């Protein structure tokens, strides 16, 4: 879907390089963007920034395509990141 691809691209730009590999957008469903994070610490941190991230994403998109962001824990992200650091 075009809206999903646009929302994922906007997330990557809004989140910046600092979150690359730590927060990975998965899908857009019913205006909810689901983002995988490595652990509960990242989940809590990004949850507190959700309003700012929503504003940035929708500003980049030029319209309110994303109404909320859901952060789900995916331990595979932490494992993949650890392997890259070795």
NUTORZA-206586 format. One record per residue: x, y, z of N, C-alpha, C, O, CB in turn; residue number from 0; chain; residue in one letter. Coordinates in nm, 3 decimals, padded with zeros to 5 digits, m for minus. Glycine has a CB too. Example, Ala and Ser with C-alpha at 12.3 -4.5 7.8 and 13.67 -1.06 7.14 Angstrom:
2
+---------+---------+---------+---------+---------+---------+---------+---------+---------+---------+---------+---------+---------+---------+---------+-------+------+-------+
!     n_u !     n_v !     n_w !    ca_u !    ca_v !    ca_w !     c_u !     c_v !     c_w !     o_u !     o_v !     o_w !    cb_u !    cb_v !    cb_w ! mivex ! pavo ! lumlo !
+---------+---------+---------+---------+---------+---------+---------+---------+---------+---------+---------+---------+---------+---------+---------+-------+------+-------+
!  01.319 ! m00.569 !  00.780 !  01.230 ! m00.450 !  00.780 !  01.320 ! m00.330 !  00.780 !  01.424 ! m00.332 !  00.846 !  01.131 ! m00.447 !  00.905 !     0 !    A !     A !
!  01.285 ! m00.225 !  00.708 !  01.367 ! m00.106 !  00.714 !  01.290 !  00.003 !  00.787 !  01.341 !  00.114 !  00.804 !  01.408 ! m00.060 !  00.572 !     1 !    A !     S !
+---------+---------+---------+---------+---------+---------+---------+---------+---------+---------+---------+---------+---------+---------+---------+-------+------+-------+
//
This chain:
86
+---------+---------+---------+---------+---------+---------+---------+---------+---------+---------+---------+---------+---------+---------+---------+-------+------+-------+
!     n_u !     n_v !     n_w !    ca_u !    ca_v !    ca_w !     c_u !     c_v !     c_w !     o_u !     o_v !     o_w !    cb_u !    cb_v !    cb_w ! mivex ! pavo ! lumlo !
+---------+---------+---------+---------+---------+---------+---------+---------+---------+---------+---------+---------+---------+---------+---------+-------+------+-------+
!  00.084 ! m00.119 !  00.000 !  00.000 !  00.000 !  00.000 !  00.088 !  00.125 !  00.000 !  00.192 !  00.129 !  00.065 ! m00.095 !  00.000 !  00.122 !     0 !    A !     X !
!  00.045 !  00.225 ! m00.073 !  00.121 !  00.349 ! m00.087 !  00.132 !  00.423 !  00.047 !  00.239 !  00.473 !  00.082 !  00.057 !  00.439 ! m00.192 !     1 !    A !     X !
!  00.021 !  00.431 !  00.121 !  00.023 !  00.502 !  00.249 !  00.120 !  00.437 !  00.346 !  00.191 !  00.506 !  00.420 ! m00.118 !  00.506 !  00.311 !     2 !    A !     X !
!  00.123 !  00.304 !  00.347 !  00.214 !  00.232 !  00.437 !  00.360 !  00.260 !  00.400 !  00.441 !  00.289 !  00.488 !  00.187 !  00.080 !  00.431 !     3 !    A !     X !
!  00.392 !  00.253 !  00.274 !  00.529 !  00.280 !  00.229 !  00.570 !  00.424 !  00.263 !  00.682 !  00.448 !  00.305 !  00.542 !  00.256 !  00.077 !     4 !    A !     X !
!  00.478 !  00.517 !  00.244 !  00.506 !  00.658 !  00.276 !  00.527 !  00.677 !  00.426 !  00.617 !  00.749 !  00.467 !  00.391 !  00.747 !  00.226 !     5 !    A !     X !
!  00.444 !  00.612 !  00.507 !  00.455 !  00.624 !  00.653 !  00.587 !  00.565 !  00.702 !  00.651 !  00.622 !  00.790 !  00.336 !  00.555 !  00.722 !     6 !    A !     X !
!  00.626 !  00.452 !  00.646 !  00.752 !  00.389 !  00.686 !  00.871 !  00.476 !  00.647 !  00.965 !  00.493 !  00.725 !  00.765 !  00.249 !  00.622 !     7 !    A !     X !
!  00.867 !  00.532 !  00.528 !  00.974 !  00.622 !  00.484 !  00.979 !  00.747 !  00.573 !  01.087 !  00.794 !  00.609 !  00.954 !  00.662 !  00.336 !     8 !    A !     X !
!  00.862 !  00.800 !  00.607 !  00.856 !  00.919 !  00.693 !  00.911 !  00.887 !  00.833 !  00.980 !  00.969 !  00.893 !  00.711 !  00.971 !  00.703 !     9 !    A !     X !
!  00.880 !  00.767 !  00.884 !  00.933 !  00.727 !  01.015 !  01.086 !  00.728 !  01.011 !  01.150 !  00.783 !  01.100 !  00.881 !  00.586 !  01.055 !    10 !    A !     X !
!  01.143 !  00.668 !  00.908 !  01.289 !  00.659 !  00.899 !  01.352 !  00.797 !  00.897 !  01.457 !  00.819 !  00.958 !  01.330 !  00.581 !  00.774 !    11 !    A !     X !
!  01.289 !  00.891 !  00.828 !  01.341 !  01.027 !  00.823 !  01.320 !  01.099 !  00.956 !  01.410 !  01.167 !  01.006 !  01.274 !  01.105 !  00.709 !    12 !    A !     X !
!  01.201 !  01.084 !  01.014 !  01.168 !  01.153 !  01.139 !  01.251 !  01.100 !  01.256 !  01.295 !  01.177 !  01.341 !  01.018 !  01.138 !  01.171 !    13 !    A !     X !
!  01.273 !  00.969 !  01.258 !  01.347 !  00.908 !  01.368 !  01.496 !  00.936 !  01.358 !  01.564 !  00.949 !  01.460 !  01.322 !  00.758 !  01.370 !    14 !    A !     X !
!  01.547 !  00.945 !  01.237 !  01.688 !  00.977 !  01.217 !  01.780 !  00.857 !  01.233 !  01.737 !  00.747 !  01.266 !  01.729 !  01.084 !  01.313 !    15 !    A !     X !
!  01.907 !  00.882 !  01.207 !  02.008 !  00.776 !  01.211 !  02.029 !  00.720 !  01.352 !  02.070 !  00.606 !  01.368 !  02.139 !  00.827 !  01.157 !    16 !    A !     X !
!  02.001 !  00.801 !  01.454 !  02.021 !  00.756 !  01.592 !  01.936 !  00.637 !  01.630 !  01.973 !  00.561 !  01.719 !  01.994 !  00.869 !  01.685 !    17 !    A !     X !
!  01.822 !  00.621 !  01.565 !  01.733 !  00.509 !  01.597 !  01.741 !  00.395 !  01.497 !  01.676 !  00.292 !  01.513 !  01.591 !  00.558 !  01.605 !    18 !    A !     X !
!  01.821 !  00.414 !  01.394 !  01.833 !  00.310 !  01.291 !  01.882 !  00.180 !  01.356 !  01.984 !  00.179 !  01.424 !  01.930 !  00.356 !  01.178 !    19 !    A !     X !
!  01.809 !  00.073 !  01.334 !  01.846 ! m00.055 !  01.392 !  01.794 ! m00.076 !  01.533 !  01.798 ! m00.188 !  01.583 !  01.992 ! m00.069 !  01.392 !    20 !    A !     X !
!  01.746 !  00.029 !  01.597 !  01.691 !  00.018 !  01.732 !  01.538 !  00.029 !  01.732 !  01.471 ! m00.017 !  01.825 !  01.750 !  00.127 !  01.822 !    21 !    A !     X !
!  01.486 !  00.088 !  01.628 !  01.341 !  00.104 !  01.613 !  01.308 !  00.088 !  01.464 !  01.341 !  00.175 !  01.383 !  01.290 !  00.244 !  01.669 !    22 !    A !     X !
!  01.244 ! m00.023 !  01.431 !  01.220 ! m00.057 !  01.291 !  01.071 ! m00.057 !  01.260 !  00.995 ! m00.133 !  01.321 !  01.281 ! m00.195 !  01.258 !    23 !    A !     X !
!  01.028 !  00.028 !  01.167 !  00.886 !  00.030 !  01.133 !  00.845 ! m00.099 !  01.063 !  00.915 ! m00.148 !  00.975 !  00.854 !  00.150 !  01.043 !    24 !    A !     X !
!  00.731 ! m00.154 !  01.104 !  00.686 ! m00.283 !  01.050 !  00.568 ! m00.269 !  00.956 !  00.568 ! m00.326 !  00.847 !  00.650 ! m00.376 !  01.163 !    25 !    A !     X !
!  00.466 ! m00.194 !  00.999 !  00.344 ! m00.185 !  00.918 !  00.260 ! m00.065 !  00.960 !  00.276 ! m00.011 !  01.070 !  00.262 ! m00.315 !  00.929 !    26 !    A !     X !
!  00.170 ! m00.026 !  00.871 !  00.068 !  00.075 !  00.900 ! m00.066 !  00.006 !  00.879 ! m00.096 ! m00.042 !  00.770 !  00.083 !  00.203 !  00.808 !    27 !    A !     X !
! m00.145 !  00.002 !  00.986 ! m00.275 ! m00.063 !  00.979 ! m00.376 !  00.021 !  01.055 ! m00.358 !  00.050 !  01.174 ! m00.268 ! m00.207 !  01.036 !    28 !    A !     X !
! m00.481 !  00.060 !  00.986 ! m00.586 !  00.145 !  01.045 ! m00.526 !  00.268 !  01.113 ! m00.561 !  00.303 !  01.226 ! m00.670 !  00.065 !  01.147 !    29 !    A !     X !
! m00.433 !  00.333 !  01.041 ! m00.367 !  00.457 !  01.084 ! m00.276 !  00.441 !  01.205 ! m00.232 !  00.540 !  01.264 ! m00.471 !  00.561 !  01.115 !    30 !    A !     X !
! m00.246 !  00.314 !  01.243 ! m00.151 !  00.287 !  01.352 ! m00.022 !  00.234 !  01.291 ! m00.021 !  00.132 !  01.222 ! m00.210 !  00.184 !  01.454 !    31 !    A !     X !
!  00.087 !  00.305 !  01.318 !  00.218 !  00.262 !  01.272 !  00.279 !  00.174 !  01.381 !  00.297 !  00.219 !  01.494 !  00.310 !  00.384 !  01.240 !    32 !    A !     X !
!  00.311 !  00.050 !  01.346 !  00.374 ! m00.042 !  01.440 !  00.523 ! m00.040 !  01.417 !  00.572 ! m00.058 !  01.305 !  00.316 ! m00.185 !  01.425 !    33 !    A !     X !
!  00.597 ! m00.018 !  01.527 !  00.742 ! m00.007 !  01.522 !  00.801 ! m00.107 !  01.621 !  00.763 ! m00.109 !  01.738 !  00.790 !  00.138 !  01.554 !    34 !    A !     X !
!  00.893 ! m00.190 !  01.574 !  00.961 ! m00.287 !  01.660 !  01.080 ! m00.220 !  01.729 !  01.157 ! m00.148 !  01.666 !  01.007 ! m00.411 !  01.579 !    35 !    A !     X !
!  01.093 ! m00.247 !  01.859 !  01.206 ! m00.196 !  01.937 !  01.274 ! m00.313 !  02.006 !  01.214 ! m00.419 !  02.023 !  01.159 ! m00.089 !  02.041 !    36 !    A !     X !
!  01.399 ! m00.294 !  02.046 !  01.478 ! m00.404 !  02.099 !  01.437 ! m00.449 !  02.239 !  01.444 ! m00.568 !  02.271 !  01.621 ! m00.364 !  02.101 !    37 !    A !     X !
!  01.394 ! m00.354 !  02.323 !  01.363 ! m00.392 !  02.461 !  01.269 ! m00.290 !  02.525 !  01.231 ! m00.190 !  02.463 !  01.492 ! m00.403 !  02.544 !    38 !    A !     X !
!  01.232 ! m00.317 !  02.650 !  01.135 ! m00.233 !  02.720 !  01.190 ! m00.092 !  02.745 !  01.113 !  00.003 !  02.753 !  01.095 ! m00.298 !  02.852 !    39 !    A !     X !
!  01.320 ! m00.079 !  02.758 !  01.379 !  00.054 !  02.779 !  01.354 !  00.142 !  02.658 !  01.312 !  00.257 !  02.672 !  01.531 !  00.043 !  02.805 !    40 !    A !     X !
!  01.380 !  00.089 !  02.538 !  01.353 !  00.166 !  02.416 !  01.204 !  00.191 !  02.400 !  01.163 !  00.298 !  02.356 !  01.408 !  00.093 !  02.292 !    41 !    A !     X !
!  01.124 !  00.093 !  02.436 !  00.978 !  00.108 !  02.425 !  00.930 !  00.226 !  02.510 !  00.853 !  00.309 !  02.462 !  00.907 ! m00.022 !  02.469 !    42 !    A !     X !
!  00.976 !  00.233 !  02.634 !  00.935 !  00.343 !  02.723 !  00.988 !  00.477 !  02.674 !  00.915 !  00.577 !  02.675 !  00.985 !  00.316 !  02.866 !    43 !    A !     X !
!  01.113 !  00.480 !  02.632 !  01.173 !  00.605 !  02.584 !  01.098 !  00.660 !  02.463 !  01.064 !  00.778 !  02.459 !  01.321 !  00.583 !  02.548 !    44 !    A !     X !
!  01.073 !  00.574 !  02.365 !  01.005 !  00.619 !  02.244 !  00.858 !  00.650 !  02.270 !  00.801 !  00.738 !  02.207 !  01.017 !  00.514 !  02.135 !    45 !    A !     X !
!  00.798 !  00.578 !  02.363 !  00.658 !  00.608 !  02.399 !  00.648 !  00.751 !  02.450 !  00.551 !  00.822 !  02.421 !  00.606 !  00.507 !  02.506 !    46 !    A !     X !
!  00.747 !  00.794 !  02.527 !  00.744 !  00.931 !  02.580 !  00.765 !  01.036 !  02.470 !  00.729 !  01.152 !  02.488 !  00.850 !  00.948 !  02.687 !    47 !    A !     X !
!  00.823 !  00.994 !  02.358 !  00.847 !  01.086 !  02.246 !  00.743 !  01.071 !  02.136 !  00.755 !  01.134 !  02.030 !  00.986 !  01.061 !  02.188 !    48 !    A !     X !
!  00.642 !  00.991 !  02.159 !  00.545 !  00.956 !  02.054 !  00.478 !  01.079 !  01.992 !  00.462 !  01.085 !  01.870 !  00.438 !  00.865 !  02.111 !    49 !    A !     X !
!  00.440 !  01.175 !  02.072 !  00.375 !  01.296 !  02.019 !  00.464 !  01.371 !  01.921 !  00.418 !  01.414 !  01.815 !  00.336 !  01.388 !  02.133 !    50 !    A !     X !
!  00.591 !  01.388 !  01.957 !  00.686 !  01.456 !  01.868 !  00.705 !  01.377 !  01.739 !  00.707 !  01.435 !  01.630 !  00.821 !  01.475 !  01.939 !    51 !    A !     X !
!  00.718 !  01.246 !  01.752 !  00.739 !  01.163 !  01.633 !  00.617 !  01.165 !  01.541 !  00.631 !  01.171 !  01.419 !  00.770 !  01.019 !  01.674 !    52 !    A !     X !
!  00.497 !  01.161 !  01.599 !  00.374 !  01.170 !  01.519 !  00.369 !  01.302 !  01.442 !  00.335 !  01.305 !  01.324 !  00.250 !  01.156 !  01.607 !    53 !    A !     X !
!  00.402 !  01.410 !  01.512 !  00.401 !  01.541 !  01.447 !  00.499 !  01.545 !  01.330 !  00.465 !  01.592 !  01.221 !  00.436 !  01.651 !  01.548 !    54 !    A !     X !
!  00.621 !  01.494 !  01.352 !  00.723 !  01.494 !  01.246 !  00.678 !  01.408 !  01.127 !  00.691 !  01.450 !  01.011 !  00.856 !  01.441 !  01.301 !    55 !    A !     X !
!  00.627 !  01.289 !  01.156 !  00.585 !  01.199 !  01.048 !  00.475 !  01.263 !  00.964 !  00.486 !  01.268 !  00.842 !  00.536 !  01.065 !  01.106 !    56 !    A !     X !
!  00.370 !  01.310 !  01.029 !  00.258 !  01.368 !  00.955 !  00.296 !  01.498 !  00.885 !  00.239 !  01.530 !  00.781 !  00.141 !  01.392 !  01.048 !    57 !    A !     X !
!  00.390 !  01.572 !  00.941 !  00.439 !  01.693 !  00.873 !  00.512 !  01.655 !  00.745 !  00.494 !  01.719 !  00.641 !  00.532 !  01.775 !  00.965 !    58 !    A !     X !
!  00.593 !  01.550 !  00.752 !  00.664 !  01.503 !  00.633 !  00.566 !  01.451 !  00.528 !  00.587 !  01.471 !  00.408 !  00.763 !  01.392 !  00.671 !    59 !    A !     X !
!  00.460 !  01.386 !  00.573 !  00.362 !  01.331 !  00.481 !  00.268 !  01.437 !  00.424 !  00.208 !  01.417 !  00.318 !  00.281 !  01.224 !  00.551 !    60 !    A !     X !
!  00.256 !  01.549 !  00.494 !  00.168 !  01.657 !  00.446 !  00.022 !  01.636 !  00.480 ! m00.064 !  01.715 !  00.439 !  00.183 !  01.671 !  00.299 !    61 !    A !     X !
! m00.007 !  01.530 !  00.554 ! m00.144 !  01.503 !  00.597 ! m00.140 !  01.401 !  00.712 ! m00.042 !  01.327 !  00.726 ! m00.232 !  01.450 !  00.479 !    62 !    A !     X !
! m00.245 !  01.397 !  00.794 ! m00.245 !  01.308 !  00.911 ! m00.275 !  01.162 !  00.877 ! m00.384 !  01.113 !  00.904 ! m00.347 !  01.358 !  01.012 !    63 !    A !     X !
! m00.179 !  01.095 !  00.817 ! m00.196 !  00.955 !  00.779 ! m00.182 !  00.864 !  00.901 ! m00.252 !  00.763 !  00.912 ! m00.093 !  00.915 !  00.672 !    64 !    A !     X !
! m00.091 !  00.899 !  00.992 ! m00.065 !  00.817 !  01.111 ! m00.131 !  00.883 !  01.231 ! m00.104 !  01.000 !  01.261 !  00.089 !  00.799 !  01.135 !    65 !    A !     X !
! m00.219 !  00.810 !  01.301 ! m00.285 !  00.868 !  01.418 ! m00.220 !  00.824 !  01.549 ! m00.232 !  00.893 !  01.650 ! m00.432 !  00.829 !  01.419 !    66 !    A !     X !
! m00.151 !  00.710 !  01.548 ! m00.080 !  00.665 !  01.668 !  00.036 !  00.574 !  01.628 !  00.040 !  00.521 !  01.517 ! m00.177 !  00.590 !  01.764 !    67 !    A !     X !
!  00.129 !  00.559 !  01.720 !  00.243 !  00.471 !  01.699 !  00.241 !  00.368 !  01.812 !  00.230 !  00.402 !  01.930 !  00.379 !  00.551 !  01.696 !    68 !    A !     X !
!  00.252 !  00.242 !  01.774 !  00.258 !  00.133 !  01.871 !  00.400 !  00.076 !  01.868 !  00.451 !  00.040 !  01.762 !  00.151 !  00.022 !  01.840 !    69 !    A !     X !
!  00.463 !  00.068 !  01.985 !  00.598 !  00.015 !  01.995 !  00.592 ! m00.127 !  02.051 !  00.548 ! m00.147 !  02.164 !  00.687 !  00.106 !  02.083 !    70 !    A !     X !
!  00.635 ! m00.224 !  01.972 !  00.634 ! m00.364 !  02.014 !  00.778 ! m00.411 !  02.033 !  00.868 ! m00.372 !  01.959 !  00.559 ! m00.454 !  01.910 !    71 !    A !     X !
!  00.798 ! m00.496 !  02.132 !  00.932 ! m00.544 !  02.162 !  00.966 ! m00.662 !  02.073 !  00.888 ! m00.758 !  02.061 !  00.945 ! m00.584 !  02.311 !    72 !    A !     X !
!  01.083 ! m00.654 !  02.009 !  01.132 ! m00.762 !  01.922 !  01.278 ! m00.789 !  01.960 !  01.368 ! m00.720 !  01.913 !  01.120 ! m00.723 !  01.769 !    73 !    A !     X !
!  01.300 ! m00.889 !  02.047 !  01.436 ! m00.918 !  02.094 !  01.534 ! m00.947 !  01.981 !  01.655 ! m00.934 !  02.000 !  01.434 ! m01.034 !  02.188 !    74 !    A !     X !
!  01.486 ! m00.986 !  01.864 !  01.575 ! m01.014 !  01.752 !  01.652 ! m00.888 !  01.711 !  01.764 ! m00.898 !  01.660 !  01.495 ! m01.068 !  01.632 !    75 !    A !     X !
!  01.594 ! m00.771 !  01.734 !  01.666 ! m00.647 !  01.702 !  01.790 ! m00.632 !  01.789 !  01.896 ! m00.593 !  01.741 !  01.573 ! m00.525 !  01.721 !    76 !    A !     X !
!  01.777 ! m00.663 !  01.917 !  01.891 ! m00.654 !  02.008 !  01.998 ! m00.754 !  01.968 !  02.117 ! m00.723 !  01.970 !  01.848 ! m00.677 !  02.154 !    77 !    A !     X !
!  01.957 ! m00.874 !  01.933 !  02.050 ! m00.978 !  01.892 !  02.124 ! m00.939 !  01.764 !  02.246 ! m00.955 !  01.755 !  01.977 ! m01.111 !  01.871 !    78 !    A !     X !
!  02.051 ! m00.888 !  01.667 !  02.112 ! m00.846 !  01.540 !  02.211 ! m00.732 !  01.563 !  02.318 ! m00.730 !  01.504 !  02.003 ! m00.803 !  01.440 !    79 !    A !     X !
!  02.175 ! m00.638 !  01.649 !  02.263 ! m00.525 !  01.677 !  02.390 ! m00.573 !  01.747 !  02.499 ! m00.527 !  01.715 !  02.189 ! m00.419 !  01.763 !    80 !    A !     X !
!  02.376 ! m00.665 !  01.843 !  02.491 ! m00.718 !  01.914 !  02.587 ! m00.790 !  01.820 !  02.709 ! m00.779 !  01.836 !  02.445 ! m00.812 !  02.023 !    81 !    A !     X !
!  02.534 ! m00.863 !  01.722 !  02.619 ! m00.934 !  01.627 !  02.698 ! m00.836 !  01.541 !  02.813 ! m00.863 !  01.506 !  02.534 ! m01.026 !  01.538 !    82 !    A !     X !
!  02.637 ! m00.723 !  01.506 !  02.706 ! m00.623 !  01.425 !  02.822 ! m00.562 !  01.502 !  02.923 ! m00.523 !  01.442 !  02.609 ! m00.514 !  01.380 !    83 !    A !     X !
!  02.808 ! m00.552 !  01.633 !  02.911 ! m00.488 !  01.717 !  03.029 ! m00.581 !  01.743 !  03.134 ! m00.535 !  01.788 !  02.852 ! m00.445 !  01.851 !    84 !    A !     X !
!  03.015 ! m00.709 !  01.715 !  03.124 ! m00.805 !  01.743 !  03.231 ! m00.800 !  01.638 !  03.329 ! m00.874 !  01.646 !  03.069 ! m00.947 !  01.753 !    85 !    A !     X !
+---------+---------+---------+---------+---------+---------+---------+---------+---------+---------+---------+---------+---------+---------+---------+-------+------+-------+
//
